[in-house]
């Protein structure tokens, strides 16, 4: 009958739309991250940077200035510190002068997990110095909500606008969004302000904006790390001390670091210190030859987070099995958040970030994950979390 024929035609159209939506999801998930490169206003420098220690005044720099990318960033941050001291925002001086110590520990408590499990910390940013791409429609409120809905344990917001495309207004927005979850379980996510911190006045700005933690770079700060950890603690901020070698790890722990971020970052070109195959989504080198192998040198009582290019499920499982109990994920989490915002008339948006985080946290093993891209192609453990969210 005519009615039956129309019903069959309608059903066929629904099926075609559904297949197109799933196909689009697999297309985005399967392509290497470099396939999404977009032109950005922040262009990589061709010059290179070579780091070496030098004596420095209190709250100065611990690296020689050789005209590279990091040099220009740090020169800009030094000027920022001078401007902050000349014209401090309202309330910042009062925070610095206060004799009252603010209670800290929220961020560390949130990310610290028993051995054999892993916490996931998405990093919010609009772009990165490491690659020539810029995300569209960056909305800190939406991204903050996505992190909570995805089951993240904490989150990081980049606050250097020029380098990462997000600033302190975005941090305040993310904090405000988390306050909507007060009284819920889980509770609001603690937030780390990610920046190039050189002076306590920057820490006070982060604290005033609502941050619970800050990152401190051992390579940049050198022997000033202890003073900066103490200043952060006084302001109620947990300090995540970034290290890039055994020597920096030892120095950070001696300075009193309770949380270290073992960072896979090459400061010659702002890429990865240990490269990742963007097709296989694993390190090119064996784990034992990567910077992450210094996990064996982390003292008891110090929590270690893996940072830098951790974008694949089997990579996260490897880090977990080697002793890490926390990872920070940037690009892949942001791409997942963007996917939920990409709803069209023909495809529904979905929080792919949730699939990524669930896959990272799942109690799978490398042994039964046959390929690095298993979580995306539906093969191996952790796939059900990723594909479950895509199907939803």
C-alpha positions in Angstrom: 0.0 0.0 0.0 1.0 3.6 -0.3 1.2 4.0 3.5 3.4 0.9 3.8 5.7 2.2 1.0 6.0 5.6 2.7 6.8 3.9 6.0 9.6 1.8 4.4 11.0 4.9 2.8 11.0 6.8 6.1 12.7 3.9 7.8 15.4 3.8 5.1 16.1 7.5 5.6 16.4 7.1 9.3 18.9 4.2 8.8 21.0 6.2 6.3 21.2 9.2 8.8 22.2 6.9 11.6 24.9 5.2 9.5 26.2 8.6 8.4 26.4 9.8 12.0 28.3 6.7 13.2 30.6 6.9 10.1 31.4 10.5 10.9 32.3 9.6 14.5 34.6 6.8 13.4 36.2 9.1 10.8 37.0 11.7 13.4 38.2 9.0 15.9 40.4 7.1 13.4 42.3 10.0 11.8 45.6 11.0 13.4 45.4 14.3 15.2 47.5 16.0 12.6 44.6 15.6 10.1 42.7 18.2 12.0 45.4 20.9 11.7 44.0 24.4 11.1 45.8 27.7 10.5 46.4 29.6 13.7 47.5 33.1 14.5 50.1 31.6 16.9 52.9 30.4 14.5 55.8 28.3 15.5 59.2 29.9 15.6 62.0 28.5 13.3 64.7 29.3 15.9 65.6 26.8 18.5 66.2 27.1 22.2 69.1 25.5 24.2 68.6 25.4 28.0 71.3 25.6 30.6 71.3 26.5 34.3 72.7 29.9 35.4 72.8 31.8 38.7 69.7 33.9 39.1 68.1 36.4 41.5 65.1 35.4 43.5 62.1 34.7 41.3 64.1 35.2 38.1 64.7 32.7 35.3 66.8 29.5 35.5 67.4 29.3 31.7 69.8 31.0 29.3 68.1 33.2 26.8 69.1 32.1 23.3 66.3 33.5 21.1 64.0 30.4 21.0 60.3 30.0 21.5 60.4 29.5 25.2 62.7 32.5 25.5 60.1 34.8 24.0 57.4 33.4 26.2 59.5 33.9 29.4 60.5 37.4 28.3 56.8 38.2 27.9 56.0 36.6 31.3 58.7 38.7 33.0 57.1 41.8 31.6 53.8 40.5 32.8 55.2 40.1 36.3 56.5 43.7 36.3 53.1 45.0 35.2 51.3 43.0 37.9 53.6 44.5 40.5 53.2 48.0 39.2 49.4 47.7 39.0 48.3 44.7 41.0 44.6 43.6 40.6 42.3 44.4 43.4 42.7 42.0 46.3 46.0 40.4 45.1 48.3 42.3 47.5 46.0 41.5 50.4 46.3 37.8 49.5 50.1 38.0 49.4 50.3 40.0 52.7 47.9 37.9 54.6 49.4 36.0 57.5 46.6 33.4 57.4 47.5 30.2 55.6 44.7 28.9 53.4 44.0 25.1 53.5 45.2 23.3 50.4 45.2 19.7 49.2 42.0 19.5 47.1 43.7 18.9 43.8 46.2 16.3 45.1 43.4 14.4 46.9 41.3 14.3 43.8 44.1 12.9 41.5 45.8 10.6 43.9 44.6 7.0 43.4 45.7 3.6 44.6 48.3 1.8 42.5 46.8 -0.1 39.6 44.2 2.6 38.9 44.5 6.0 37.2 42.9 9.4 37.5 42.4 11.5 34.3 42.8 15.3 34.2 41.7 17.0 31.0 43.5 20.2 30.1 41.4 23.0 28.6 43.2 25.1 25.9 42.3 26.7 22.6 45.7 26.0 21.0 49.2 24.9 21.8 52.7 26.1 20.9 53.5 22.5 19.9 51.3 22.4 16.7 49.8 24.8 14.2 46.2 24.3 15.0 43.5 26.2 16.8 40.2 24.9 18.1 36.9 26.5 17.0 34.2 27.7 19.3 36.3 27.4 22.5 33.8 27.9 25.4 35.2 27.4 28.9 31.7 26.9 30.4 30.8 24.1 28.0 34.2 22.5 28.3 34.1 22.6 32.1 30.7 21.0 32.0 31.9 18.3 29.6 34.8 17.5 32.0 32.5 16.9 34.9 30.0 14.9 32.8 32.8 12.8 31.4 33.9 11.6 34.9 37.2 13.5 35.1 38.8 13.6 38.5 40.1 17.2 38.2 40.8 19.6 35.3 43.5 22.0 34.1 42.8 25.4 32.4 45.6 27.0 30.5 45.8 30.7 31.4 48.5 32.1 29.1 46.2 33.6 26.4 48.9 34.2 23.8 50.4 30.7 24.0 47.3 28.6 24.7 44.3 30.7 23.5 42.7 30.8 27.0 43.1 33.1 29.9 42.1 33.9 33.5 38.5 34.9 32.4 38.2 31.3 31.1 39.5 30.0 34.4 36.9 32.0 36.3 34.2 30.7 33.9 35.3 27.1 34.4 35.3 27.6 38.2 31.8 29.1 38.1 30.5 26.2 36.1 31.9 23.7 38.6 30.1 25.6 41.5 26.9 24.5 39.9 27.7 20.9 41.1 27.9 21.8 44.8 26.0 19.3 46.8 26.2 16.7 44.0 28.2 13.5 43.8 30.8 13.7 42.6 31.6 17.1 43.9 32.9 20.0 41.8 36.2 19.3 40.1 39.3 21.0 41.5 41.0 23.1 38.9 44.7 23.7 38.1 45.8 27.0 36.5 48.4 26.1 33.9 50.8 28.9 33.1 54.5 30.0 33.2 54.8 31.0 36.8 57.8 33.0 37.7 56.7 35.0 40.8 54.3 34.7 43.8 52.2 37.5 42.4 51.1 35.3 39.5 50.2 32.6 42.0 48.0 35.1 43.9 46.2 36.0 40.6 45.5 32.3 40.0 44.2 31.9 43.6 42.0 34.9 43.3 40.5 33.5 40.1 39.5 30.3 41.9 42.3 27.9 41.1 43.0 25.0 43.5 46.5 24.2 42.1 49.2 25.6 39.8 52.0 24.0 37.8 55.6 25.0 38.5 58.3 24.2 36.0 61.5 22.8 37.7 63.6 23.5 34.6 62.5 27.2 34.5 62.6 27.8 38.3 65.6 25.8 39.4 66.6 26.6 43.0 63.5 28.9 43.3 61.1 26.0 43.2 61.0 25.6 47.0 60.1 29.3 47.5 57.4 29.0 44.9 56.0 25.8 46.4 55.9 27.5 49.8 54.2 30.6 48.3 51.6 28.4 46.6 50.9 26.5 49.8 50.4 29.7 51.7 47.8 30.7 49.1 46.0 27.4 49.4 47.3 26.1 46.1 48.6 22.6 45.5 51.8 22.7 43.4 52.3 20.3 40.4 56.0 20.5 39.8 56.9 19.6 36.2 60.1 17.6 35.7 61.8 16.4 32.5 64.7 14.3 33.7 66.0 12.3 36.7 68.0 15.3 37.8 65.0 17.6 37.8 62.9 15.0 39.7 65.5 14.8 42.4 65.7 18.6 42.7 61.9 18.9 42.8 61.6 16.3 45.5 64.3 18.0 47.5 62.4 21.3 47.2 59.4 19.6 48.9 57.2 18.6 45.9 54.3 16.3 46.8 53.0 16.1 43.3 55.3 15.9 40.2 54.3 16.0 36.6 56.7 13.9 34.5 56.5 15.9 31.3 57.3 14.6 27.8 58.2 18.0 26.3 61.1 19.0 24.1 62.0 22.7 24.7 64.1 22.9 21.5 60.9 22.9 19.4 58.1 22.7 21.9 57.2 19.2 20.6 57.5 16.0 22.4 60.8 14.9 24.0 59.9 11.3 23.1 57.9 11.3 19.9 54.6 9.5 19.5 53.6 7.7 16.3 50.4 9.5 15.4 49.1 6.5 13.5 50.0 3.8 16.1 49.4 6.3 18.9 52.3 4.9 20.9 55.8 6.1 21.7 58.4 5.5 19.0 60.9 4.3 21.6 60.4 1.5 24.1 58.9 2.7 27.4 62.2 2.1 29.2 63.9 4.7 26.9 61.3 7.4 27.5 61.3 10.2 30.1 58.3 8.4 31.7 60.7 5.6 32.9 61.9 7.8 35.8 58.7 6.7 37.6 61.0 4.2 39.3 62.9 7.0 40.9 59.9 8.8 42.4 60.2 8.6 46.2 57.5 7.1 48.4 54.9 9.6 49.4 55.3 11.7 46.2 52.5 11.4 43.6 53.4 11.2 39.9 51.3 12.4 37.0 52.2 11.7 33.4 52.0 14.7 31.0 52.7 15.4 27.4 51.2 13.6 24.4 49.1 11.1 26.5 46.2 10.7 24.1 45.7 7.0 23.6 44.1 4.3 25.8 46.9 1.8 25.6 49.4 4.5 26.4 47.4 5.4 29.5 47.3 1.7 30.5 51.1 1.4 30.0 51.7 4.3 32.3 49.3 2.9 34.9 51.0 -0.5 34.8 54.4 1.1 35.2 53.2 2.9 38.4 51.6 6.2 37.4 48.3 6.8 39.0 47.3 10.0 37.1 47.6 11.4 33.6 46.9 14.8 32.0 45.3 14.7 28.6 45.0 17.8 26.4 44.4 17.6 22.7 42.3 14.4 22.6 40.1 15.6 25.4 39.5 18.9 23.7 38.8 17.2 20.4 36.2 15.1 22.3 34.6 18.1 23.8 34.5 19.7 20.3 32.7 16.6 19.0 29.8 17.2 21.4 29.5 20.7 20.1 29.5 19.6 16.5 25.8 18.6 16.4 24.2 19.1 13.0 20.9 18.3 11.3 22.3 15.0 10.2 24.4 14.0 13.2 23.9 14.3 17.0 26.7 15.7 19.2 28.1 13.4 21.8 30.6 13.8 24.6 33.5 11.7 23.2 35.6 13.0 26.1 33.6 10.7 28.3 34.4 7.7 26.1 38.1 8.6 26.2 38.2 9.0 30.0 36.2 5.8 30.6 38.5 3.9 28.3 41.6 5.3 30.2 40.1 4.4 33.5 38.9 0.9 32.5 40.8 -2.0 34.1 42.0 -3.3 30.7 45.4 -4.8 30.0 47.9 -4.2 27.1 48.0 -7.9 26.6 44.4 -8.0 25.3 44.5 -4.7 23.5 45.8 -5.9 20.2 46.4 -2.5 18.5 47.1 1.0 19.7 43.9 2.2 18.0 41.9 -0.6 19.6 39.7 1.7 21.6 38.6 3.5 18.4 38.0 0.5 16.2 36.1 -1.6 18.6 38.8 -4.2 19.3 40.2 -4.9 22.7 39.3 -3.9 26.2 38.2 -0.3 26.7 36.5 -0.3 23.3 33.0 -0.7 24.9 33.5 2.5 26.8 34.6 4.5 23.7 32.1 3.0 21.3 29.3 3.0 23.9 29.5 6.8 24.0 29.7 7.0 20.2 26.6 4.9 19.8 24.7 6.9 22.4 
